[in-house]
């Protein structure tokens, strides 16, 4: 059954929830501060009938035609950095996502959750596009993972950024030291750099307390135990972090790094039974 103009339609519930969350998180960017059309759902004349902005009938989503896409404005001057939001959605790997388009790039499960070049006529540099799957999951109204930790202090955020820069430099073979005096080889060929290891452990210790569900003292005790038991593998912790990051060399996003830290610190805090 095809939808015709004048027929009833609705937006899938997950995208209604995403819209509510974004507006609550960035009230300065709510219309009229941004154009209402920048938060668009149903297709305008610029969209084809194959677009997710166009209402379609899907048996898993009921008898009413549904729109499985929403746009969200990029308004950094009003606090809403939509491209950073798109990156957080990518890192979340939410199963409700069909694909996300942002600033000339596209990502989603069909792209292995990596950014790929987008060649459409609209580069989506002034807004982002979020499409859902066409299954019942699209009507799941649970919250989306779009925000950073509310309990992260500015100092902890600074430390995480510093660690992010250090790992990015190490992966790309750049010097780990800000003054550039001590260059090291890329991680692909060498994974031991004691000053860097000391720095990472110190930074992990400093930020571990703000990561939800972890016992700081237990995490630090486990780190010390690993160091004592495996002195010949003193780079194990950063290796675990690096292994948890997306494969390849070069830059890694801050959100990817935070996800890797959560994964590694969780495994350290709750090691599998032997």
C-alpha positions in Angstrom: 0.0 0.0 0.0 1.4 3.4 -1.0 0.8 6.6 0.9 -0.9 9.6 -0.8 -1.0 13.2 0.3 -3.9 13.7 2.7 -3.6 10.3 4.1 -2.8 10.0 7.8 0.8 9.6 8.9 3.0 9.8 12.0 6.7 9.9 12.9 8.1 6.8 14.6 8.2 7.1 18.3 11.9 6.7 18.8 12.6 9.9 16.7 9.9 11.8 18.6 11.8 10.9 21.8 15.1 11.9 20.2 13.6 15.3 19.3 12.3 15.7 22.9 15.7 14.9 24.4 17.6 17.3 22.1 15.3 20.1 22.7 15.5 19.5 26.5 19.3 19.4 26.3 19.7 22.5 24.1 16.7 24.8 24.9 18.5 27.8 23.4 18.2 26.1 20.0 14.5 25.5 20.1 12.4 27.4 17.6 12.0 30.3 16.9 15.8 30.5 17.6 16.2 27.9 14.8 13.7 27.5 11.9 11.0 24.9 12.6 11.8 23.4 9.2 15.3 22.5 10.5 13.6 20.0 12.8 11.7 18.5 9.8 10.2 15.1 9.6 7.8 14.6 6.6 9.3 15.1 3.2 9.1 18.3 1.2 9.4 18.7 -2.5 13.1 18.2 -2.4 12.7 14.6 -1.2 11.9 11.6 -3.4 9.2 9.1 -2.5 11.9 6.6 -1.6 13.2 8.9 1.2 12.7 7.9 4.8 11.2 11.4 5.2 8.3 10.1 3.0 5.6 8.2 4.8 5.6 4.5 4.1 3.6 1.5 5.3 5.5 -1.1 7.3 3.6 -4.1 8.7 5.7 -4.1 11.9 4.8 -0.4 12.6 1.0 -0.6 12.3 -1.6 0.4 9.8 -0.7 4.1 9.7 2.0 5.2 7.4 5.2 6.3 9.2 8.1 8.7 8.6 11.3 7.1 9.7 13.6 10.2 9.5 14.1 13.5 11.3 16.5 16.4 10.7 18.1 18.3 13.5 19.7 21.7 13.1 23.4 22.5 13.5 23.5 25.6 15.7 26.8 25.7 17.6 26.3 29.3 18.5 23.2 28.2 20.4 24.9 25.3 22.0 23.7 22.6 19.6 26.6 21.0 17.7 24.7 18.6 15.6 27.8 17.1 14.1 29.1 16.2 17.5 25.6 14.8 18.3 25.8 12.6 15.2 29.2 11.3 16.4 27.7 10.3 19.7 24.9 8.5 17.9 27.4 6.7 15.8 29.4 5.6 18.9 26.2 4.5 20.6 25.5 1.9 17.9 21.8 2.1 18.8 20.0 -0.7 17.1 17.2 1.7 16.1 19.5 3.6 13.8 19.2 2.9 10.1 21.8 5.6 9.1 23.0 9.0 10.1 24.1 11.7 7.7 26.3 14.6 8.9 28.6 17.1 7.3 29.2 15.2 4.0 29.5 11.8 5.8 27.1 8.8 6.4 27.3 6.0 8.9 25.2 3.2 10.3 25.2 -0.6 10.6 25.5 -1.0 6.9 28.8 1.0 7.0 30.2 -1.0 10.0 29.5 2.1 12.1 32.3 4.0 10.4 32.0 7.3 8.6 31.9 7.0 4.9 31.8 9.8 2.3 28.3 10.9 1.4 27.7 12.1 -2.2 24.1 13.3 -2.0 23.2 16.7 -3.4 22.8 18.1 0.2 25.9 17.6 2.3 24.0 18.0 5.5 26.4 20.6 6.8 23.7 22.9 8.3 21.8 20.0 9.9 22.0 16.2 10.4 19.7 13.5 9.3 18.7 10.5 11.4 16.9 7.5 9.9 15.6 4.5 11.8 15.2 0.9 10.9 11.8 -0.1 9.4 11.0 -2.6 12.1 9.2 -2.5 15.4 12.4 -1.2 17.1 11.7 2.2 15.4 8.8 2.7 17.8 10.9 2.0 20.9 10.7 5.2 22.9 13.6 4.7 25.3 16.2 7.4 25.7 19.0 7.8 23.3 22.6 8.1 24.3 23.2 11.7 23.3 24.8 13.3 26.3 28.1 13.4 28.1 28.4 12.4 31.7 26.8 15.1 33.8 29.2 14.4 36.7 32.4 14.9 34.7 34.1 18.0 36.1 36.0 20.4 33.8 39.3 19.1 35.1 38.3 15.5 34.4 37.1 16.4 30.9 40.5 18.1 30.4 42.3 15.0 31.5 40.2 12.8 29.1 41.0 15.2 26.3 44.7 15.0 27.1 44.6 11.2 27.1 42.7 11.3 23.8 45.5 13.4 22.3 48.2 11.1 23.7 46.6 8.0 22.2 46.0 9.7 18.9 49.6 10.7 18.7 50.8 7.2 19.7 48.6 5.5 17.1 49.8 7.8 14.3 53.5 7.6 15.2 53.7 11.2 16.3 55.7 12.2 19.5 53.8 11.6 22.7 55.4 14.6 24.3 53.9 18.0 23.6 57.4 19.5 23.1 58.1 16.9 20.4 61.5 15.9 21.9 60.8 12.3 22.2 59.3 10.6 19.1 58.1 7.0 19.2 57.2 4.4 16.6 53.6 3.7 15.6 51.7 1.3 17.8 51.5 -1.2 14.9 55.3 -1.9 15.4 55.9 -1.0 19.0 53.7 -1.0 22.0 56.1 -0.1 24.8 56.7 3.4 25.9 57.2 3.6 29.6 56.8 7.3 30.1 53.6 7.2 28.1 52.4 4.1 30.1 53.0 6.0 33.3 51.1 9.0 32.0 48.1 6.8 30.9 47.9 5.0 34.2 48.0 8.3 36.1 45.3 9.8 33.9 43.1 6.6 34.2 43.4 6.9 38.0 42.4 10.5 37.9 39.3 10.0 35.8 38.1 6.5 36.9 36.2 7.9 39.8 33.7 9.6 37.5 32.8 6.6 35.4 29.5 5.2 36.6 29.4 2.0 38.4 33.1 1.6 39.2 34.9 1.4 42.6 37.9 3.7 42.2 40.0 2.0 44.9 39.3 -1.4 43.4 40.2 -0.2 39.9 43.5 1.3 41.2 44.3 -1.9 43.2 43.7 -4.0 40.2 46.0 -1.8 38.1 48.7 -2.1 40.7 48.2 -5.9 40.8 48.6 -6.2 37.1 51.7 -4.1 37.2 53.2 -6.3 39.9 52.3 -9.6 38.3 53.2 -8.8 34.8 56.2 -6.4 34.8 57.3 -7.8 31.4 53.9 -6.6 30.1 53.9 -3.2 31.6 52.1 -1.9 28.5 49.1 -4.2 28.9 46.6 -1.6 30.1 47.2 0.9 27.2 47.2 -2.1 24.8 43.8 -3.1 26.1 42.6 0.5 25.5 44.0 0.4 22.0 42.5 -3.0 21.3 39.1 -1.6 22.3 39.4 1.3 19.8 38.3 1.0 16.2 40.9 -0.8 14.0 43.4 1.2 12.0 45.9 4.0 12.5 45.5 7.7 12.8 42.9 9.9 14.6 40.3 8.4 16.9 37.3 10.3 18.2 37.0 11.4 21.8 33.7 9.4 22.0 35.4 6.3 20.7 38.1 6.8 23.4 35.6 7.2 26.2 33.7 4.1 25.1 37.0 2.1 25.0 37.9 3.4 28.5 34.6 2.3 29.9 35.0 -1.1 28.3 38.5 -1.6 29.6 38.0 -0.2 33.1 34.8 -2.4 33.4 36.8 -5.5 32.5 39.5 -4.6 35.0 37.0 -3.9 37.7 35.1 -7.1 37.0 37.6 -9.6 35.5 36.1 -12.9 34.1 36.2 -15.9 36.3 39.2 -18.2 35.6 
